[in-house]
Every structure is written in structure tokens, then in C-alpha cells.
């Protein structure tokens, strides 16, 4: 049960991150940065993947290395 709860919590967090970046890039991209929606989606997916990598792999690895 704890694993499912942790998975749903992470899924919800990354969903909020993804939608927040999509909304901000679509608004700011069209008006200020000159980025189309397609480029904004690629940028958003890249940022979300990088964030997931850092939080799910890199930070736990660094914590384990510091402990040992």
C-alpha cells in the first residue's frame, strides 16, 4: 500500500509540474520568447524528464555516497 501511495504522489507531482510548465510556456512562449506550442511541449517534456532524473536517481545516489 505504501508503494502505491508513493507512486501516486510522485505521479501527481510530475503531472502538476508538467501542466504548470505547459501553461507557462504556451503563454510566455507566444508573447515574449517566440516559441511555438510544439517547441514548448518539447521543452516541457525535457524539463520534466530532467527533474525526474534528478529527484528519483541523482539525489538518492548522492545521499548514499555521502552516507558511506
C-alpha positions in Angstrom: 0.0 0.0 0.0 2.9 2.3 0.8 4.4 1.8 -2.6 1.2 2.6 -4.4 0.7 5.8 -2.3 4.3 6.9 -3.0 3.8 6.2 -6.7 0.6 8.1 -6.9 2.2 11.0 -5.0 5.1 11.2 -7.5 2.7 10.8 -10.4 0.6 13.7 -9.2 3.7 15.9 -8.5 5.1 15.3 -12.0 1.7 15.9 -13.5 1.5 19.3 -11.8 5.0 20.1 -12.9 4.2 19.2 -16.5 0.9 21.1 -16.7 2.4 24.2 -15.0 5.3 24.4 -17.4 3.0 23.7 -20.4 0.7 26.6 -19.3 3.6 29.0 -18.7 5.5 28.2 -21.9 2.3 28.5 -24.0 1.6 31.9 -22.5 5.1 33.3 -22.3 6.3 31.5 -25.4 3.9 33.0 -27.7 4.1 36.5 -26.3 7.7 37.0 -25.3 10.0 34.2 -26.3 8.7 33.5 -29.8 8.4 29.7 -29.1 5.6 27.8 -30.8 3.4 25.3 -28.9 5.3 22.3 -30.4 8.6 23.7 -29.2 7.1 24.5 -25.8 5.9 20.9 -25.4 9.4 19.5 -26.2 11.0 22.0 -23.8 8.5 21.0 -21.1 9.0 17.2 -21.6 12.7 17.8 -21.4 12.5 19.8 -18.2 10.1 17.2 -16.6 12.4 14.3 -17.6 15.5 16.1 -16.2 13.6 16.9 -12.9 12.5 13.3 -12.6 16.1 12.1 -13.2 17.5 14.4 -10.6 14.9 13.7 -7.9 14.5 10.0 -8.5 18.1 8.9 -9.3 20.7 11.6 -8.8 19.8 12.9 -5.3 19.3 9.4 -3.8 22.7 8.4 -5.3 24.4 11.4 -3.8 22.8 10.8 -0.4 24.0 7.1 -0.5 27.5 8.2 -1.4 27.7 10.8 1.4 26.5 8.2 3.9 29.1 5.7 3.0 
